[in-house]
Amino acid sequence: MPFTRELHTRDPMKSQSMHYSGRRSRRGRRKRSSSRGGAPTTTIPKPKPTFWQRVIAFFKGPQEAVPPKPVERQGQNGATKEKISRKPELVEVTSPKLYVGNLSFDATESDLFDLFNGVGQVRNAEVVCHKYTQRSKGFAFVQMTTLEEARRAVKELHDKEFLGRKLVVSGAKTPDIERAA
């Protein structure tokens, strides 16, 4: 049998068509229009800036990166409304355990212990931290000795500035309150 070059030469197009990898090729696929049956929608691409336009934009700085101003809503009478901050849910004090929110991330349990000792005797203070990073989550629980001290602490310390932030002090939700909600 004579040796022929054709038998031993691999044609790249034939080898691709003979082997199936299980995946569909994306080469040559067309994008489908979003509207079925209608005329295909075309979007006009933004013209690519030239080299010199990019050089000038580099030295001018980011002009388009400036975030747009928030849209002010107008009320019924035409006056603009300011953004109203959401007030946290205040829970009635039914146990000596208190929730302390909007806490500075630098606050420690000893800081809370000292702050709440000015109002009454503190049994326990616990800052809630992230499981892995051990960084404060921004809230804590403080347990006072009596219910009256807890109520007094809420009256005196709620909305008080502590380490640069206004505290939110309210009664802690107990499991029976959470089930009722």
N, C-alpha and C positions, 0 to 999 in steps of 0.2 A: 504494500500500500504506500503510495507516494506521500511524502510529507507535504502538507499544504499549510500555508501560513494562516489561512482563514479559520481553521479549526482552533488554533491556539491564541488567536487575537481576541481580546475581550472588547466588545462594543459597550461603552458606558450606558447608552440608551437602552440596549437590550437587557443589561443586567438590572437596571432600575425597574423595568417593567416586569421582569421575571420574579423578583423578590418582593413580597408584600410584608410590610412591617406592622400592619394592623392600624396604622394611623393614616388619616386622609391628608393629602398634601394640601397646603394652603397656597401653593404657587398657582397663579393664574385664576384664582377664584375672584368672582365679582361680589361686591357688596350689594345686598338687596336693599331696595328702597323701603322706607318705613310705611309708605302707603301702598296697599295692595291694589293692583289693577289700575291705578292712576299713573300719571306721568311721574318719572323719578324726580325726586327733589334734589336740587344741586345747591351746594353751599359754596360761596366764593371764598377761596382761601385768602388769608391775609398775605400781602406781598412780603417776601422775605427781605429784610433790610440789607443794604449793600455793605461792603466792608467798611467804607468810610462812615456810614451812618452808625454802624456798631461802635467804631472808634469814638465818635463824638458822643454817643450815648454812654460809653464807659466813663469818659471824663466828666460828663455832666452829672452823672450819678443816676440812681434809680428814680425816675419820675413817675412811672406807672405803678411802682411798688407801694406808693402811699395809699393806705386804705381809705376808701371813700367814707365821707362823714355819714353817721347814722341818720336815717330818714326820720324826721320829726313828724309825729302824727298830729293831725289837727282834730280838735274836738268838734262838737256840734255847733258851738258858737264861733268857730274859726280860730280860737286861741290854740297855740301849740301846747301839747302835753309833754311833760318831762317823763323820763323813764321811771316808773315806780318800782322800788326794790321790794322783793317779796319778803314779807315778815315770816320768821320761823314760827312753827306751831308751838304755842305755849300750852303746856300740859299742867293741869291742876296738881298741886302738891298733895299727894295722898300717902306718901311714904317719906322717910327721911333721906332717901336717895335722890340726888339732884343731877340733872343733865347740865353740862356747861359747854356751850357751843361757841363758834367763832373765836376759838382759842388760838393764840399765837403759836406757831410751830416751835418756838423757842421755850415755851412754858414747860416747866417740870412739875412733878407731883409735889415737891417741896414748896414751889411757888404757890400752887393752889392751896396747899395745906396752910401756909401763912396767911393768904388772902382770906380764906373762909374762917380761920381762927379768930379774926377780928369781929366776926358776927356771932359765933358760937363755937362749941366744941366739935371738932371734926373727928369722926371715927376712922374714915378711910378716904383717900383721894387717889384716883387712877386715871392716867392719861392713856387714851387708846392709841396704839402705835401700829404701823404697818407690819405685817407678818414677817417679811423678809428684810426690809430696809431698816426697820426699827425707828423710822421717822414718825413723828406725831401726825395723826390724821386730822388734827384741828378740833377735837372735842374730847371731853373727859366726863367722868362721873365722880361726884363727891358725896359721901355719906355722912350726914350729921348725926348727932346722938339722939335728938328728939325731933318730933314733927314741927313743933313751934319754932325751933332754931332753923329748920329747913325753910319754913315760910318766911321768916325774917331775912334769911339769906337771899331769897328770891326778890323780896321787896327792895333790899339795899344794893344788891350787886347786879341786878338785871340792867342792861344798857350802860354799865359802868366801864370806863376805859381801863384796860389792863394790858400792859406790854404793847401798846400801840393799836389795840383793837377793842371794839365795844363787845362786851360779853353778852351772851344769851344764856340766861340762867332760868331753868324751869324744872318742874317735877319730871323725874325719869319715868319713862313708860315701863310699866310692869307687864309680865306675860298675860295677865288677865285683861289689861287694857288693850293690848295688841290683838287679842282674839276677838274682842268686841268690835274693833274697828273694821 
